């Protein structure tokens, strides 16, 4: 584990340095300190399952970093693709005010060491900290939720997602009474959240009859707002029933026409 507890540390990978955790440890842990900068790094999950690959701030972190936030820039995560890898959650952000700038978090859908259980990875990004900003958030193919947001006043500007298209059948992705796990879920406890320019698409080519209830899920509250949302079925391989919650028209047919919600609520 690379552990960073000194404020204003810069961890810069040259040539997209690759970090592979041994024996299921967390690859990178950042303390609840000011101004740490992670950039130009690729974390590749190892063959033994890691509970978390990158942790920004310990659990229950509470320090105010508004004047000097920690940032992740061009930090990528890969589970499978170069060989078997597993991780329960790829990135957990506990520190307040963290900036996530251009991050691709990817459970492999091609290459080596991939398959519904071979590179099992239930969750992509989980945000627990308050006042976290994500710009250019790319999170794809996780077995359950791609993004979960628990912190207050979170903001996302541009989100791209594809659901895990190696799902073998509807039962494999069923979330209780809900058909599939949302690509981006804001927890019911959150009072304020906002997102702009966000899309999720599905390509369930193993079982094209799979139905995804929605791409986005969020509480209906005055402080929770989304702008310019889309969901798309690629060539009719699976379909969405709604865009966000039960709002938005279903996708249909094989023409790859997006369903849009301009503003929510």
Secondary structure, DSSP 8 states (H G I E B T S, - for coil): -EEE-STT-EEEEEEEEEEE-STT--SEEE-S-S--EEEEEEEE--SS-EEEEEEES-TT-----TTS--EEEEEEEEESBBS---EEEEEEE-STT-EEEEEEEEE-SSSBS-STTTT---EEEEE-SSS-EEEEEEEE--SS-SEEE-STTEEEEEEEEE--TT--SHHHH-BTTBSS--SEEE-TT-S-EEEEEEEEEE---S-TT-EES-SEE----TTEEEEEEEEEESTTSSEES-SBTTBS----SSS---EEEEEE-
